[in-house]
Amino acid sequence: MTGVVVDTHAHATTFLPRLAATAYHSVLRGRPPDVTLAEVASTSVDALVVKAVGDPIVTRWHLRSPFDAVRSQLAAVRDEVTSSGARLVRASSEIRAAAADGVLAVMLGVEGADCIGTDLGLLERLASDGVRVVVPVHLGDNQIGTTALPWQKYVGPLPVRRQAVGLTEFGAEFVRAANRLGVLMDGSHADEPTLMGMIEHSTAPVICSHAGARAVSPFDRYLSDDAIRAVAGTGGVIGLWPYYMRGEGTPTLDAVAAHARHIADLVGPEHLCLGTDMNGVPGLAEGYRSERDVPLIAHHLRAAGFTDDEIDGIMGENVLRVLSYNTSKRGGTRRAGTPAERADRRQTWCPGAPGTNGTRPAVGRRRRHAA
Ligand SMILES: [Zn+2]
């Protein structure tokens, strides 16, 4: 790995209040240990998108309004950034600058936009607080759309009341507002009709920061080939996710590489990124323990036939391309357009894509490490 390494999906240890975290940890024995930003600073990872959790499953534990619960989580991330000597960033150029300076960059995100209700002014406040990536739908159906897998289904055969599937009318407004604000939409956790709705209405790239391919493994959280093509068609990226729990996800890093291979063969390696879900998952692929094992993922990608350039793309350069498009163009300056216009737009978003002769920007990197 010689490019900037970006983990597009991570959480801070503080997203749950201490009491709730203790309860959660005691239920899920054997879960991966907490990872602090100070620990990440000593690894090969240059930047993290750290997401506060805005769904009611988490925000109700904070004993304040859902929006205030998210703001207090974001404040805790800022505090940890300061105390660990990391740097808060709002743009891909700032990630590159931090990497060149040898400082861990942290970009803020939110997973579960339930916390804004139907008040787009609150999305604007999050954006002005520095939030650059939002997962609109998390572990339950909400005002924006429907989830691929409600939390009850992770737990066991519990009854779930569902709403009509797909992006809601408010969801379409949300997408337009996010485009306008330069907030990158992360369709992880959304079901396919909702994800397709986001893509249809978005004039900026849509990503899925932590996902996989259903063709490789039939997990509801993974994407069909149609969905993978649709995300790639926006210029977006799909994150390799080393999640494994009770027979679902990726049992090994070879399995992670198999998802990468399938997605790359379908839409090209320039549509892959990394989303480890640090501090957010109850179980991980065998051999992967924390950010310090990110080079092992690169190693398995190499074994799966990816070139060094492709691996640099997957490890960070691809998502930096998306982030720079998103913050420089503010997405919403274009209309959704015809299929031909969308294909054309993809060439703009993906200068390295087949059929174009764009060049990869020079990279500043934080530190060298052995894969
Ligand atoms: Zn998630």
Residues whose N, C-alpha, C, O or C-beta is under 5 A from the ligand:
A	BS01	ZN	none
